[in-house]
Amino acid sequence: MVILTKLNGKDIMINEDGIETVCETPDTVITMSNGHSYIVQESVEEIFRKIVGYNRACRARGSREGHKEE
């Protein structure tokens, strides 16, 4: 999940696995696989960086948990 900012300044948490497209028109519009759309303040590049960071954190957390001693 990534936290983004709607145009009204409120945060929204979006499941990155459900994102179908992200485009700037000039506002950034995220279209989900279920057909819902969200307009956010972040650029396409910022969204990409947040998703990459979230996925890296998840993999690192999973890697650490897989190596716990019992």
JOMO-V531129 format. One record per residue. N is the residue number from 1. PHI is phi in degrees with one decimal (* if undefined). D_LAST is the distance of its C-alpha to the last C-alpha in whole Angstrom. Layout:
<<N | PHI | D_LAST> <N | PHI | D_LAST>>
This chain:
<<1 | * | 30> <2 | -121.6 | 32> <3 | -97.5 | 34> <4 | -123.0 | 38> <5 | -118.4 | 41> <6 | -69.8 | 44> <7 | -60.3 | 48> <8 | -81.3 | 48> <9 | 91.1 | 45> <10 | -84.8 | 43> <11 | -75.5 | 39> <12 | -136.0 | 38> <13 | -102.5 | 34> <14 | -121.9 | 35> <15 | -78.2 | 32> <16 | -64.8 | 33> <17 | -67.7 | 32> <18 | -92.9 | 35> <19 | -75.4 | 37> <20 | -97.9 | 40> <21 | -143.4 | 43> <22 | -135.0 | 43> <23 | -143.9 | 47> <24 | -104.7 | 49> <25 | -133.7 | 52> <26 | -80.4 | 52> <27 | -67.1 | 50> <28 | -84.8 | 47> <29 | -113.7 | 46> <30 | -104.3 | 43> <31 | -109.0 | 43> <32 | -90.5 | 40> <33 | -65.4 | 40> <34 | -87.6 | 41> <35 | 96.0 | 44> <36 | -71.3 | 44> <37 | -124.3 | 45> <38 | -133.7 | 44> <39 | -103.1 | 46> <40 | -127.9 | 44> <41 | -79.2 | 45> <42 | -67.9 | 43> <43 | -80.3 | 44> <44 | -58.0 | 43> <45 | -62.6 | 41> <46 | -64.0 | 39> <47 | -62.8 | 38> <48 | -57.8 | 37> <49 | -61.7 | 35> <50 | -64.9 | 33> <51 | -65.9 | 32> <52 | -60.9 | 31> <53 | -61.8 | 29> <54 | -64.0 | 27> <55 | -65.3 | 26> <56 | -63.5 | 25> <57 | -63.0 | 23> <58 | -65.4 | 21> <59 | -65.1 | 21> <60 | -64.1 | 19> <61 | -64.5 | 17> <62 | -65.7 | 16> <63 | -65.1 | 15> <64 | -64.9 | 13> <65 | -69.1 | 11> <66 | -72.7 | 11> <67 | -107.8 | 9> <68 | -69.0 | 6> <69 | -86.0 | 4> <70 | -103.7 | 0>>
